[in-house]
């Protein structure tokens, strides 16, 4: 699996991690790159990277739902 050292070529991944961390840790979320990379590594080690995509799906669902309601 790919090792992430920075987000230079992965801005979408960084945004997904930020969204995931905000929802998971709420006001305790630490959103600097080092902590985001650590969170990515933890998800990867625990075979839980799917949570990033589920979070993105939820955000898109809520965003699209609010647009269709006016």
N, C-alpha and C positions, 0 to 999 in steps of 0.2 A: 504494500500500500504506500501511497505517496506520503512523504514527510513534509509537513508545512513548517517553514522557518520564518516566513513573513507573508504579508498579504499583497506584495507588490504586483503579482500576477493573478491574485485571487480576490479582487474586491467584492465579488458576489458572495464568496464564502465568508468573508468578514462580516458583511451585512447579515447573512443568515445566522451567524454566530451571535452577533449583537442582539438580533430579535429573539433568538432562543434564550440567551442569558437574561435579557430583560424580563421575559415572561417567567422564566424559571426562578430567578433570584430576586426579582422585583427591585426594591430600593437598595438591596445589598449587592447588586450586579456591579462587577468591576470590568470595565470595557476597554482597557488598554490592550494593545496587541499581544503582549506577553501572556496575560491571563486568558485571552481568547484562544491563543494557540494551546495553552494548557487544557482548556475546556475541550477543544477539538481532539487533543490526544486522549483525554479521558473517555470521550464518546467513542473514539476509534478503538481503544483498548477493550471497552465493554461491549463492543459490537452494537452501538446505539446511534450510529450516524443517521439512521432513519429519522430520528427526532428532529433534525434540522429541516428535512423535507416536509415532515408533518407540520412543523411550525410555519413554513413558507406556504403550504397549502391552506392552513387556517387563516393566515393573514390575507391571502388572495381571496379566499371565500368570503371573509368578512368585508373586504374592500369591494368586491363585486356585488355583494348583497346590498351594501349601503348605496351603491350607485344605482341599482335597479329600483330601489324604493324611493328614489327621488332625491 
